[in-house]
Amino acid sequence: MKKIRIIILALILAATMGMTGAYAADNADAPQSWDVSVGLKMSDDTEMFSMQPGVTYIHEGDTVTFTNKDMLAPHTVTFLAGGPPLTDPNRPADPSGSKWDGTKPLDSGQLMPGMTYTVTFTKSGAYAYYCQIHPMMRGTIVVIPKGQLIPSKVEQIAAHKEHLDETMHLAHSLREHAGETQYTVDGKGAITYKVNASIANHKVMVNAFLPGELYINAGDSVEWVNSAMEVHLAVINAPKDIPIFTEEGFNPALITPTKNTQFDGNGMVTSGFLGNMEPADLIHPSYRVTFTKPGTYTVTDVLWGFSGTIVVAPKGAAKLVVDGKAVVTDTVKKNGHVFAPLRAVAKSLNVKFAVDSKKVVSLGGKKLASTGEAAPFIKNGTTYVALDAAAQLLGKSYGWDTKALTFTITTK
């Protein structure tokens, strides 16, 4: 009866995948080798915290090689065979290359990135497995009796590729949403910006500070939060040669949160471990820093190797952002408009500019109005133009955030 259920399952899959009756190979009796990724790096900053493929269909006698393709994290391949979780920390790992009939637990032990674990499945059945370190990572090996139909390798690979394409689209959507500038204002008017120190759901994790760049004012604060399933660090002014590990373990200088959270541009500031997991005295869900001095500061997750930027403008100054990038330049608030130097505006919008003998200003070959509240003016020998007038002239969308003092222009 059990074999009949497995055969029916394979036939249902064949119908949904458009299977043409192909076997794993021309010779159905020859044992085949299959590959499963335990975690999967998809790009420089995106990975799947899951088993890929999630379900693999094989024949009795076939061999599966599990490879940790994660960026950094260790994983396990653990089959419980219907039993309880393995709680004995002294239980030795089962050797790679084992033949397994599904009647007792099988555990790879800890696999570091690049390590493999091989299992030959000798008995038909549907065998669930997971990672003990990251229990949300689960997969199934469906073993079909020899001679029975299963999706071919080509068909399984094609279905998996379609799944990966969908997941990359999901990662892109996560990145776009998490990369939007978000802030809160307290009762005293103080602004705190939010930065995601990685973002994830049950399928994929993006290892990046999102947004990757923030443009704030002196006196504003930034709070790094981490809702992903791995710990992260946010370190300001991290020395290039600072070691992550010492003889005692993680470097205390990195994992101990800096107590003074008023940052004046000097020295290193670290968040310590960020995450939503135990132990709570070592890992914290968020960390907040107030920036008191204008400048451009690099924030690094030295554990995972990615960085972000905090650009700090003078307190009370208007800021210009074009296509999500900070344009560091002088600004003047006048007559209800925000003005900036003509040269800087033209460069940020990628257009040519000119000023004729009559002081008429042109941007992208179009003339700005020379009269009215938004008319250009000269300050200390520099021509300033109203940002809204320039955007309107060139047909670009724009906005002014009165709380964050940020003028945004979108050209794309």
Secondary structure as UniProt FT lines:
FT   HELIX           2..17
FT   TURN            28..29
FT   STRAND          33..41
FT   STRAND          46..52
FT   STRAND          55..59
FT   TURN            60..61
FT   STRAND          63..69
FT   STRAND          78..79
FT   TURN            81..82
FT   TURN            89..90
FT   TURN            96..97
FT   STRAND          98..100
FT   STRAND          106..107
FT   TURN            113..114
FT   STRAND          116..121
FT   STRAND          125..130
FT   TURN            135..136
FT   STRAND          138..144
FT   TURN            146..147
FT   HELIX           153..178
FT   STRAND          182..185
FT   TURN            187..188
FT   STRAND          191..200
FT   STRAND          205..210
FT   STRAND          213..217
FT   TURN            218..219
FT   STRAND          221..225
FT   STRAND          235..236
FT   TURN            240..241
FT   STRAND          245..246
FT   TURN            247..248
FT   STRAND          249..250
FT   HELIX           252..255
FT   STRAND          262..263
FT   STRAND          269..270
FT   STRAND          273..274
FT   TURN            280..282
FT   STRAND          283..284
FT   STRAND          286..291
FT   STRAND          295..301
FT   TURN            302..305
FT   STRAND          306..313
FT   TURN            315..316
FT   STRAND          319..322
FT   TURN            323..324
FT   STRAND          325..327
FT   STRAND          332..334
FT   TURN            335..336
FT   STRAND          337..341
FT   HELIX           342..349
FT   STRAND          353..355
FT   TURN            357..358
FT   STRAND          361..363
FT   TURN            364..365
FT   STRAND          366..367
FT   TURN            373..374
FT   STRAND          377..379
FT   TURN            380..381
FT   STRAND          382..386
FT   HELIX           387..394
FT   STRAND          397..401
FT   TURN            402..405
FT   STRAND          406..410
//
